[in-house]
Amino acid sequence: MIKSLATLLRSPALAGIDRRSLVTVAVASIAINLLIFALPLYSLQVYDRVLTSRSLDTLWLLTLIVAVALSLSALIDTLRARMLLRVGNAYALALGPRLMDASIAHSARLAEPSAQALRDLQTVRSFVTGAQGLVSLIDAPLVPVFLVGVYAMHAGLGNVMLAGMVTLVALALATDGLTGKLLRAAGEAGIDAQRRVEGVMQNAEVVEAMGMRTAMRVSWQVAQTESMSLASAAAERAAHLSGLVKGVRLLLNLLLAAAGAWYVIHDEITIGVMVAAGILAARGLAPLEAMIGVWKGLVSTRAAIDRINTALEHFPRTESAMSLPVPRGELSVERLVYAPPGAGQPTIKGISFTLEPGCWLGLIGPSAAGKSTLAKLICGIWQPVSGSVRLDGADVFAWNRAEFGRHCGYLPQDVELFAGSIRDNIARFGQADDAEVVAAAQMAGCHHMILRLADGYDTRIGAGGTTLSGGQRQRIGLARALFRQPRLIVLDEPNASLDHEGETALLQAVGRAREGGATIVMISHRPSVLARVDMLAVLADGQVQHFGPREEVLARLQRPAAARAVPGVRRVGV
Ligand SMILES: Nc1ncnc2c1ncn2[C@@H]1O[C@H](COP(=O)(O)OP(=O)(O)OP(=O)(O)O)[C@@H](O)[C@H]1O
């Protein structure tokens, strides 16, 4: 048990806990508990000395000393709570950025939005800082000190307390055995219900348009009810055990009083010892009772720590800290193989090609050919199973994301803009001169469109802000991709929502980026686009069917047999 506790404390999820402050908290706990000894010692003196000597001076002096000791104990207790608050907050602040990175990587690589690890971080923080958390457990290791104190007074009373301790520890273990599994299952079911809610809210328009509210509500209710019934079953068992614990505690008090009285009657101890031992035993057993009280929190915190560890293990910092020079833009895709996580079959099956800097590649192929997957691999979002994508010889996946991002512009198929101003979105939420933002917008052909909005570049989008049309979003997304003229530009169906004017602006922008030496990969089936590219790649079933200069590939596609071999390419109609 101690070994597993040590492993837990060393786990990456708790790496951000300030150990030195915890040692201070432990020292404070020892001080609090030692000062508490003043009360039984006071009773001992008052019952055995003061009452017999009837010395009021001694009584006042003793009362004053013990009052100071207890006040000091209360003060240290408050400071300890404040320190735990600071430890918890510092922990969340220290681990938060890494978990945010891991959550983004998780969501991007598994294409499954998940902020669970960040919620788990708050669970651990609340446990460390809350009154019903770590502070309830922190006194538990000092229970033996109280036991020794009671034994020092009388072995018989010590035995009664030891029996009480063993009973309470057994009840704690029973609580774990009877409720732990249920609580963990309830937690998982709760997370599942939460995921469903998030999914529904993200696609609320679809739900409303097609009257799917009832079906979605029922699906959520099923998960929610399961979570609630598991939690209720656990709570019911815990309530029975809690009643039992209270009963045991009352019985122990009675037993201690009875045993004390027995020993007093047999002249083995004084009344003072009897009262002092009762106080010591009660204080000593309290942390064990508290431990049972916070068991639910303990189980959910343990599960949260496990999930944080998993998130950190699956998405460790694999990026190189090495700073690389600005690439020229030579893109080489080498024997690239990719299979989605959990899928047996690869969706990219050994693709290889090279693009010179300043080359514009058009990527075409039927639906589900793997075009978007290839685009994500080229941007280093997903990790290949084997092979690599290299920009100027450096593996894009291993490249430091922040640094690689400066050289890469990416426009996904579903353009997502973030809550914030249009300026922030174009500037990728970093520091930027106004001139740079305007230049990117002008290049993407959306400068005038932005100026026509109520607050121009300061127009807020997202929650509580303006809702942009699909075409407007796509143009701002393009400006974001072109911001600061990256060396590699990957555009996934960038003209899907664009009108003729928008498409002309897009082609001009990409043409200018090419003139500036950027390497461009563009997925599109529009003839107007394909007429402008330098190279053309035709993808089918995760493989390159044709690759080469545009004219050459188009000529090959004109042959009926070739076009038949790549279904969907016919509609290019070039
Ligand atoms: N996150 C994912 N998890 C599992 N499978 C995926 C994932 N993303 C894509 N796939 C699968 O990979 C294959 C290629 O998908 P991809 O989106 O790359 O095709 P595409 O050529 O871009 O299609 P389209 O033209 O329809 O957008 C498909 O079979 C798809 O089901």
The ligand as a Gaussian input file, in Angstrom:
#p B3LYP/6-31G(d) Opt

LIG

0 1
 N      -10.298000      10.352000     -37.331000
 C      -10.536000       9.301000     -38.070000
 N      -10.755000       8.113000     -37.496000
 C      -10.988000       7.009000     -38.232000
 N      -11.017000       6.996000     -39.575000
 C      -10.826000       8.161000     -40.206000
 C      -10.574000       9.367000     -39.504000
 N      -10.424000      10.353000     -40.413000
 C      -10.561000       9.787000     -41.616000
 N      -10.803000       8.478000     -41.498000
 C      -10.989000       7.509000     -42.606000
 O       -9.911000       7.701000     -43.489000
 C      -10.339000       7.573000     -44.832000
 C       -9.896000       8.781000     -45.621000
 O      -10.587000       9.912000     -45.151000
 P      -10.255000      11.365000     -45.690000
 O      -11.072000      12.324000     -44.881000
 O       -8.802000      11.552000     -45.680000
 O      -10.789000      11.296000     -47.178000
 P      -10.908000      12.431000     -48.260000
 O      -10.222000      11.925000     -49.462000
 O      -10.446000      13.743000     -47.715000
 O      -12.468000      12.451000     -48.481000
 P      -13.447000      13.671000     -48.873000
 O      -13.114000      14.079000     -50.268000
 O      -14.780000      13.026000     -48.772000
 O      -13.224000      14.736000     -47.852000
 C      -11.851000       7.396000     -44.789000
 O      -12.126000       6.032000     -44.982000
 C      -12.250000       7.801000     -43.395000
 O      -13.301000       7.009000     -42.923000

